[in-house]
Amino acid sequence: MSFQGYLRTILEKTGLKPEDFRKIAEEKGFTENRKLKKEVKAAQVIAWLKEDYQLGHGHSMAIVALLKGDKDEHSV
């Protein structure tokens, strides 16, 4: 699945866009200045996304990549 495919499925399932996840992650203390904090592990973010949004591992990793800055809304 392409990165855009992951984002599309996440939006359909949760109603949330990438910017929404960035905002919530900031509120939860996972990010600072729109980037995942160095001390925050991917497993913490995955656990949050699985618990609150019932996202699977692959979809959660797409959000991790977004929060790390490895990918953005325009990535393929």
N, C-alpha and C positions, 0 to 999 in steps of 0.2 A: 504494500500500500504506500502511496506517496505521502509526503508530509502534509500536503493539502488535503488528501483523503482523510488522514487522521484528524486534522482540524475540523473538517466538515462533519465527520461522525461525532466528534466531541460536542460541537455546536448542536447537532440534532439531539444528542442524548441529554445534554445539560442545559442548553439554552444560553451557554456562556461563550463569549468570544475570547481570543487570546488576551486582549486588554483587560477583560474581567478577571482572568486568572492572574495576570500581573498585579492587579490591584489587591486581590484577595491574598496573594502570596506576600505582598508587602505588609498588609495588615496583620498577617500571621507571624511576621518577623522572619520569613524565609529569604527575603530579598532586601536589597538596599540599593537605591539608585537604579532600579529596574534590572538588577543582576542578582543571581543566586549568591548568597553569602558563602564564603569559602568553607566555613564550618558546618554548613548545612549539607547533609548527604542526600543523594538522590533517593535513597530508601525512605527518608522522612517525608519527602514530597510525594512519593508513590503511595505510602501509607495514608496520607491525608486525602489524596485523590480517590483512592479505593474506598476509603471510609465515607467520605462526604458525597462523592459523585458516582460511586460504583464503576469507576473506570478500570479497565484491565491494564496489565503491565505495559503493553505496547503504546496504548493511548496515553498512559501516565508518563512514559518516557518521552513522548512528543512534547508534553507540557514541560518536563524537565529541560529538554533541549531549548525550548522557548525561553524559559527562565534563566538558563545559563547564557543565553545570547548566541548559542550555536546555530539556531534557526530563527526565522521570523515569519510573519504572515505571508511573505512573498516567496519563501523557500519552496522548492519543488519536492 
